[in-house]
Amino acid sequence: MNLREMQEQREHQVLSRYAAFSDQSLGRDRETAPCDIRTVYQRDRDKIIHSKAFRRLNGKTQVFLTPEGDHYRTRLTHTLEVSQTARTIAKALRLNEDLTEAIALGHDLGHTPFGHAGERALNEICPGGFKHYLQSVRVVERLERDGEGLNLTKEVRDGIANHQYSTTPMTLEGKIVRISDKIAYVNHDIDDAIRGHIITEEQIPQEFTSVLGHNLSERLNKLIHDIIINSEEKNEITMSPEVEKAFSGLRSYMFESVYTNPLAKGQEAKAGQMVQELYLYYMSHPDLLPEEYRRMIQEKNEKTERVVCDYVAGMTDRYAVTKFKQIMIPNAWDVV
């Protein structure tokens, strides 16, 4: 018996009956020889961490465009906070922590530059629209490894595709990531908004803070404990009615006070316009796409509009600005 098989056996001894067991995975689209050390979900986690799309998350906006300061969240730090929260819940509930972590690390791989401003811009201009969670699946299935994809398990891809509240993941581990995503962004966005002098802790309605807590640590502690207590030995991930109501209200408060606040979002129109201009430029000049994207059009018969959308969506904020300047702004003459 090798190390992987020992881990798989241990899962059946330790994990809840509601867990997704590694040796019962629905598998990958392409059969590969199993690893002798890692379970399938550990292997998926490692594939995601070593992907190019994961590295690019560090250069993508979470909420605040070009903030003054080094301590604001990026899409990568958001992803890590989701993973940390989700793993804590999964471990306490004796669910599959490796599957949970893989889903969490991959859930935002398809996000655009400039956060949701970039997503809205591509959704408006791309035929068929654009949703970051569907793009995340496309990244792991089609775009990584020069069009071959990462060949992840069905459970991981399902969790990535269904981390929005409008859909339901097939595993409890996916449901943990779905709720941890909301917990992470609401709480760290409050922290960033306070740091940016957009709101103060005292301005948050007391009807929410009296239930959830009066700072980041208290709120995370309350939410995580509440989920664990109310989900133990259940085939569901849930909050108590009181906490769920307060959390929903706090999330609505953030949309009203921060996510639509001109101070925080004043540059988004410019960012969205830049994303659309880049898309239109490469639609007119597909020959200027990087080679790996040109091959997708020429050899894999992908539609040009889909591949251009892939390229622009994959850009970091800085790379998008650099390409826009190169394309749209004339170079100064070198006058001697």
TITI-761816 format. One record per atom (N, C-alpha, C, O): x, y, z. Coordinates in steps of 0.2 Angstrom, whole numbers, plus 5000, padded with zeros to 4 digits. Example, Ala and Ser with C-alpha at 12.3 -4.5 7.8 and 13.67 -1.06 7.14 Angstrom:
# TITI-761816
506649725039506249785039506649845039507149835042506449895035506849955036506450005039506750065040
***
This chain:
# TITI-761816
500449945000500050005000500450065000500950075004500350114995500750174995500450224999499950215002500850284999500650345004499950365002499550385006499750374995499150394993498550344996498050374998498650284995498150234997498050235004497550225007498650255008498550255015498150315017497750315022498250375014497850435015497150425013496650445017496950385008496250375006495950335011495350345013496350285014496050235019495950275025495350265029496350325027496250365033495650415032495350425037495550435026494950475026494350445028493850475031494250375026493650335028493650325035493050315038494150335039494150325046494050385050493750385055494250445047494150505050493650555048493350585052493550555042493050605039492350585040492150525041491850635040491150635041490850585035491150585029490350555036490050515031489750565025489650535020489750625026489550675021490050705017489950745012490650685019491250705015491350675008491050625007491650715004491850684997492550654998493050684999492550584997493150544998493550544992493250534986494150554993494650554987494550494982494650504976494550434985494550374981493850364978493750314974493350404979492650404976492550464971491950474969493050494969493050554965492750524958492850474956492350574955492050554948492550564943492450544937493150584945493750574940493850634936493550694936494250624931494550684926494250664919494050614918494250714915494050704908494550654904494350614900495150664906495650624903496050584908496250604913496050514908496350474912497050484913497450484908497350484919498050494920498250444926497850424930498850424926499050374931499050404938499250464938498750374943498750404949499450424952499950384951499450474957500050484960500150434966499650414969500750414967500850374973500950404980500950374985500950474980500950514986500350554987500050554993500050584982499550634983498850604981498850564976498350624985497650604982497450644976497850694975496950634973496750674967496650744969496750784965496350764975496150824976496850864978496850924977497250834982497950864983498250884976498650934976498250834972498550844965498250904962498550944959497550914962497250964959497451034962497551084959497451034969497751094972498451114970498551174968498851064969499551084967499551114960499951154958499151084955499051104948498851174948499151214944498351194952498151264952498651314955498751364952498951294960499451334963500051354958500351404958500251304954500751304949500551334942500951344938499951354942499651384935499851454934499951494939499851474928500051544927499451594929499551644932498851564928498251604930498251624938498051674940498451574942498551584949499051644951498951684955499651634947500151694949499851764947500051804950499451764941499251824939498751864944498651924944498451824948497951854953498251904957497951954960498951904959499251954963499252024960499252074963499152024953499152084950498452114948498352154943497952084951497252094949496852124955496952104960496452184953496052214958495552174962495252134958495552184968494952154972494352194971493852184968494352254975493852304975494152374973493852404969494652394976494852464975495452464970495952434970495252514965495752524959496352564962496152624964496952554960497552594962497452624968497552684969497452584974497352624980498052644982498552624980498052694987498652724989498852684995498552695001499352644995499552605001499652524998499352504993500052495003500252425001499752375004499952315003499352395008498952345012498252325010497952285014498052345004497452335002497452264998497952244996496852224999496852164996496852164988496652214985497152114986497152094978496752034977496452004982496652014971496251954970496651894973496251844975497251894973497651834976497551834984497351784986497651894987497551884994496751874996496651835001496351894992495651874993495551794993495251764997495851764988495851694987496151654993495851604995496751684995497051655001496551655007496551615011496251715008495751725014495151675013494951645018494951665007494351615006494651545008494251515011495251535006495451465007495551455014495351395017495851505018495951495025495251485029495251435033494751525027494151515031493851455029493551415033493851435022493551375020493851315023493451265025494451315024494851255027494651245034494651195037494651305038494451295045493751265046493751225050493251285042492651255042492651185040492351145044492951165035492951095032493251055038493050995039493851075041494151035045493751025052493750965054493451075054492951065060492451025059492150985063492151015052491550975051491750905048491350865046492450895048492750835046492550815039492350765037492550865035492450865028493150865024493650865028493150855018493850845014494150915013493950955009494650925017495050985017495451005011495451055008495650945008496050955001495550974996495751014992494950944995494550964990494351034991494251074986494151054997493951124999494451174997494351224994495151154999495651204997495751214989495851264987495751154986495751154978495251204975495351244971494651194977494051234975494251314976494151354972494351324983494451394985495051424981494951484979495651394980496151424976496051434969496351474966495551394966495351404959494751444958494651454952494451464963493751494961493751554957493251574954494251594958494351664955494851664949495051724947495051614946495551614941495351644935495851674931494751654934494451684928494351754928494051784924494451784934494351854935494751904930495251884929494451954929494652004924495152054928495152054934495552094924495852154927495352204929494752204927495552234935495052294937494452264940493952294940494452204943493952174947493252174943493252154937492752184946492052174943491952234938491452224934492352284938492252334932492452304926492152314921493052264926493252234920492752174918492652164912492452144923491952094921491352124918491152094913491152174920490552204917490652234910490252224906491252254909491452284903491452224898491252234892491752164899491752114895491152084894490952054888490752084899490052054898489652094893489152064890489752164893489352204889489552194881489152204877490252184880490452184873490552114870490652114864490652064874490851994871490151964869489751964873490151934863489551894861489451834866489951794868488851824869488751774874488851794881488751764885489151854882489251884888489851854892490251814889489951874898490551854902490451844909490151894912490551794912490451784919491151754922491451704919491451784927492051764929492051684932492651654931491551664935491551594937491551544932491851494932491251564926491251514920491951524917492251474914492251584917492851594914493451554918493851524916493251544925493751514929493751434927494351404927493151414925493151344923493551334916493851284915493451384912493751384905494551384906494851354902494751424911495451434912495751364914496251344911495451324918495751264920495551204915495951154915495051214911494951164906495251174899495451124896495351234897495551254890496151294890496551284885496251344894496751394893497451374896497951394893497451344902498151324905498451274900498151234897499151274901499551224898499451224890499351174887499451284887499451294880498851264877498851234872498251274880497651244878497451174880496951154878497851144884497751074886497351074892496951024894497351124896497051134903497351094908497851054907497051094914497451064920497150994921497450954925496550974918496250914919496150894926496350844929495750944929495550934936494950884937494650864932494850864943494250814944493650854943493650914944493150814942492450844941492250884947491950934947492350864953492150894960492450964960492151014963493150974959493451034959493151084954493051144956493051064948492751104943492051124944491851184943491651074947490951094949490951144955490551194954491451144960491451194965491651264962491451314965492151264957492351324954491751354951491651414951491451314947490851344943490251364947489851414944490151334953489551354956489751384963489351374968490251434963490351464969489951534970490051564975489451544965488951594966488351574970488251514970488051614973487451594977486851574972486451544975486851594966486351574961486351504959485851484956486951464961486951394959487151354965487351384970487151294965487251244970487851194969487751154964488351194972488851144971488651074973488151064977488951024970488750954971489050924978488750874980489550964981489850934987489750984992489651044991489750964999489751005004490451055004490351105006490951025002491551065001491451124997491751174998491151114991490951164987490551214990490651274989490051194994489651244997489951285003489851335004490451255006490851285011491251345007491251405010491551335001491951384998491451434996491651494996490851414993490351464991490151514997490151574996490051495003489951535008490551575011490451635014491151545011491751575013491951625009492251675011491751625002491951684998491551745000491851795000490951735002490551795004490851825011490851885012490951775015491251795022491851835021491951885024492351805017492951845016492851905013493151955015492551915007492451985004492152035008492352095008491552015011491252065015491652095020491752155022492052045024492452065030493052105028493252155031493452075023494052115021493852175017494252225017493352185014493152245011492952295016493052355015492652275021492552325027493252345029493252405030493652305030494352325033494652375028494952425030494652355022494952405017494552465016494952525015493952465017493552525016493652575022493752635021493752545028493952585034494652615033494752675035495152575030495852595029495852655024496252695025495352655019495352705014494852765016494752805012494652765022494252825025493552825021493352885020493352775019492652775015492052765020491552795019492152725025491752715030492152705037492752705037491752715043492052695049491752645052491152625050492052605057491752555060491052575064490552535064491052635066490452665070489952675065489352675067490052685059489452695054489152625052488552635049489452575053489052505052488452505056488552505062487852495054487252485058487352435064487552385063487152465070487152425076486752355075486952305079486252355071485852295071486252235068486052175069486752255064487252205062487852185066487952125068488152245069488752235073488552205080488952165083487952215082487752185089487652105088487752075093487552085082487552015081488251985079488451925082488552015075489151985072489752005075490251975074489852065078490452095081490652155078490352185073491152185082491252255080491952265077492252325077492252215075492852215071492952155067492552105067493452155063493552105058493652035062493351985060494052035067494151965070493551945074493351885073493151985077492551965080492051935075491651885076491951975069491451955064491651885061491251845060492351875059492551815057492451755062492151705060492551765068492551715073491751695074491651635074491351745074490651735075490351695069489951645070490451715063490251685057490451615056490051565055491151605057491351535056491151485062490951435060491051505068490851465073490051455072489851395073489751505070488951485069488851435063488451395064489251445058489151395052489351325055489051275054489951315059490151255061489551225066489451165065489351265070488851235075488251215072487951165074487951255067487351235064487451185058486851165055488051165056488051125051488351055053488451005049488551045059488750985062488350925060487750925062488550875058488250815056487550825052487050785053487650865048487150885043487350875036487950895035486950865031487150865024486950925021486650935016487150985024487051055022487551095026487751085031487651155023488151205026487651265027487351295022487551285033487051335035487251375041487651355045486951435041486951475047486351475051485851455049486351505057485751515061485351575058485651615055484751575059484251625056484551695058484551745054484651705064484851765067485551795063485551855061486051755063486651765060486551775052486851825050486251735049486151745042485751805040485951835035485251825044484951895043485451945044485451995040485851945049486252005050486852005045487052055043487051945043487551945038487351965031487652005027486751955029486451975023486352045023486452085018486152075029486052145030486652185029486752235026487252155032487852185032488152185025488452235022488052135021488252125014487852185010488152215006487152195011486852245008487052315009487052355005487252325016487552385018488152405014488352455012488552355013489252365009489052375002489452424999488552344999488452364992488152444992488352474987487852464996487552534997488052584998488152634995488552565003489052615006489752615003490052665003489952555000490552544998490652524990490952564986490252474988490352444981490052494976490252494970489652544978489352594973489652664976489352714973490052674980490352734983490752764978491252734975490652834975491052864970491752864972492252864968491952874979492652884981493052814980493552814978492652764981493052694980492952674973493452634970492452694969492352664962492352714957492152704951492652774958492652834954493052814947492952844942493552774948493952764942493752704938494052684932493152674940492952604936492752624929492852574925492452674928492152694921492752694916492752664911493352724918493952724914494252654913494452634908494252614919494452544918494052504913494352464909493452514914492952474909493052494902493052454898493152554901493252584894493952554891493952534885494452554896495052524893495052454891495252434886494652414895494552344894494252334887494352294883493652374886493352364880493752384874493652354868494152444875494552464869495052414867495252404862495352374872495852324871495452264867495752234863494852244870494552194866494452214859494552174854494152274857494052294851494652294846494652284840495252314849495852324846496052254844496252244838496052204848496252134846495752104842495952054838495152114842494652094837494852114830494752074825495152174830495352204823496052174821496252174815496452154826497152134825497252074828497752064832496952014827497051954830497751924829497951884832498051954823498751924822499251954827499851924827499052004831499452024836499351994843499752014848498951944843498851904849499551864851499851844846499651844857500251804858500151734854499551714853500651704853500651644849500151594852499851554848500151584858499751524861499051544860498651494859498851604859498151624858497951614850497451594848498451634846498351624839498251554837497851534833498651504841498551434839497851414841497651364838497551434846496951414848496451434842495951394841496551484839496051504833496251464827495851434824496851454826497151424820497051344820496951314815497251314826497351244826496751214830496551154829496451244835495951214839495251244837494751224840495251284832494551314829494151344834493551344834494451384839494151424843493951494840494251514835493351514842493151584839493551634841493751644847493651684836494151734838493851784843494251804848493251794844492951834849493051804856493151834861493051734856493151704862493851704865493951714871494351694860495051694862495251764864495651774868495051814860495151884862494951904869495251934873494351874870494051884877494451854882494651874888494751794881495151754885495751794887496051794892496051824881496751854882496651924886497051934891496151964885496052024889495852004896496052034901495451954897495151934904495751914908495851924914496251884905496851854908497351904910497851894914497351964908497752024909497752044917497252044920498352064919498352094926498152164925498252194919498052204930497952274929498452314926498352354921499152304928499652334926499852314918499952364914499752254917499852234910499352264905499552284899498752264907498152304903498352374902498252394896498552404907498752474906499352484902499352534897499852444902500452444898500252434891500452474886499852384889499652364882499252424880499252444874498752454884498352504881498752564879498652594874499252584883499752634882500152624875500152674871500352564875500752544868500252554862500552574857499652534863499252534857498952604856498852624850498752634861498252694860498652764860498452814858499252764864499652824865500252824860500652784860500252884856500852884851501452894855501552924860502052864852502652864855502952934854502852964849503352964859503653034858504253024853504552974852504253074848504853074844505553084847505553114852506053044845506653044848507053104844507353094839506953164846507253224843507953234846508053244852508453234841509153244843509253324843509853344845
***
